[in-house]
């Protein structure tokens, strides 16, 4: 059997690595009743806090495309982690902000998430980690 071209091999390995890393994140979040996409939105909202963001701004900042951002926001709002408001000047525009409960949940998750990421990448060491990050940033910029 002929080996795969290096570009295809790199693509497959990168996808498998990303899936494995996200599996760890999903397992960590499960006891908190969150999915990775919801966690991502909460982190985006925390980064903008105290400002609120329009839905299209949230979508543009997400790590992965979310097929139904409205439903995701419905769940976060129902859990009291995010709050939506309609803009007075244009009722079609919905802005989203993080609540105090959302901020507190993220504070609880900060250390366990950092510990998870440290364990996930421990096999690389600092120099390889820096190289990997530089290469991935270059790939994203291309």
Buried (B, 14 or more C-beta within 10 A) or exposed (E): EEEEEEEEEEEEEEEEEEEEBEEBBEEBBEEBEBBBBBBBBBBBBBEBBEEBBEBEBBBEBBEEEBEEBEEBBEBBBEBEBBBBEEEEEEEEEBBBBBBEEBBEBBEEBEEEBEEBBEEBBEEEEEEEEEEEEEEEEEEEEE
